[in-house]
Amino acid sequence: MIKSDRTTGITRDYIIITDTTIQVQYSGRKTAIFENQLIARNMSEGGGSGSMVLVDNDTRRVCRLSFTGSDIITVINRIEDVIKALNITL
């Protein structure tokens, strides 16, 4: 995978966990549960959320959306789930 964002620039890594469920705590102590997420090693920092993740640098096919993470991991949405949730077409 390859990703580019304003904070880290271009980063490359691999998916290490597929189809996982995570809980994200937001300010105000509200927690949201996200299913069917992908985990990569840390390839983002603050400001990287929402960046497109490409499967393959040659085809430049968007398949993921960087979502959240920590100093150890990056959580990534499957783009088809994002498109379905937003009820959009490309």
C-alpha positions as CSV (number, residue, x, y, z in Angstrom):
1,M,0.0,0.0,0.0
2,I,1.0,3.6,-0.5
3,K,-0.4,6.7,1.1
4,S,0.3,10.4,1.0
5,D,-0.8,13.0,3.4
6,R,0.2,16.5,4.6
7,T,1.9,15.3,7.7
8,T,3.9,12.3,6.8
9,G,4.2,12.7,3.1
10,I,4.4,9.4,1.2
11,T,4.5,6.2,3.2
12,R,4.4,2.6,2.3
13,D,3.4,-0.4,4.4
14,Y,1.4,-3.6,4.5
15,I,-1.9,-4.7,6.1
16,I,-1.1,-6.7,9.2
17,I,-4.7,-7.4,10.4
18,T,-7.9,-7.7,8.4
19,D,-11.6,-7.6,9.3
20,T,-11.2,-6.3,12.9
21,T,-13.5,-4.4,15.1
22,I,-12.2,-1.3,17.0
23,Q,-13.6,1.1,19.5
24,V,-12.7,4.7,19.2
25,Q,-13.2,7.1,22.1
26,Y,-14.0,10.7,21.1
27,S,-13.9,13.8,23.2
28,G,-16.7,13.9,25.6
29,R,-16.1,10.2,26.3
30,K,-18.3,9.0,23.6
31,T,-17.2,5.7,22.0
32,A,-18.0,4.5,18.5
33,I,-17.5,0.9,17.3
34,F,-16.2,0.4,13.7
35,E,-16.3,-3.1,12.2
36,N,-14.5,-4.6,9.2
37,Q,-11.4,-2.4,9.6
38,L,-7.9,-3.0,8.4
39,I,-4.8,-2.4,10.5
40,A,-1.3,-1.5,9.2
41,R,1.8,-0.6,11.1
42,N,2.1,3.1,11.8
43,M,2.1,5.0,8.6
44,S,0.2,8.2,9.7
45,E,0.3,10.9,12.3
46,G,-2.1,13.6,13.3
47,G,-3.6,15.2,10.2
48,G,-3.5,12.1,8.1
49,S,-7.0,10.9,8.6
50,G,-9.0,10.9,5.4
51,S,-6.1,10.3,3.1
52,M,-6.5,7.8,0.3
53,V,-4.6,4.6,0.4
54,L,-3.6,3.0,-2.8
55,V,-3.3,-0.8,-3.2
56,D,-0.7,-0.6,-5.9
57,N,1.5,2.3,-7.0
58,D,1.4,1.3,-10.7
59,T,-2.4,1.3,-11.1
60,R,-3.0,4.1,-8.5
61,R,-6.3,2.3,-7.6
62,V,-7.9,3.8,-4.4
63,C,-9.0,1.0,-2.2
64,R,-8.8,2.3,1.3
65,L,-9.2,5.5,3.4
66,S,-6.9,6.2,6.4
67,F,-9.1,6.6,9.4
68,T,-7.3,6.8,12.8
69,G,-4.4,5.3,14.6
70,S,-1.7,5.6,17.2
71,D,2.1,5.7,17.3
72,I,2.0,1.9,16.6
73,I,-0.8,1.3,14.1
74,T,-2.9,3.0,11.4
75,V,-6.6,2.0,11.1
76,I,-7.9,1.9,7.5
77,N,-11.5,1.7,6.1
78,R,-12.3,-0.3,3.0
79,I,-13.3,2.2,0.4
80,E,-16.3,0.2,-0.7
81,D,-17.6,0.5,2.9
82,V,-17.1,4.3,2.8
83,I,-18.9,4.6,-0.5
84,K,-21.8,2.5,0.8
85,A,-22.0,4.5,4.1
86,L,-22.0,7.8,2.3
87,N,-24.4,6.5,-0.4
88,I,-22.3,7.8,-3.2
89,T,-21.1,6.5,-6.6
90,L,-17.8,7.0,-8.3
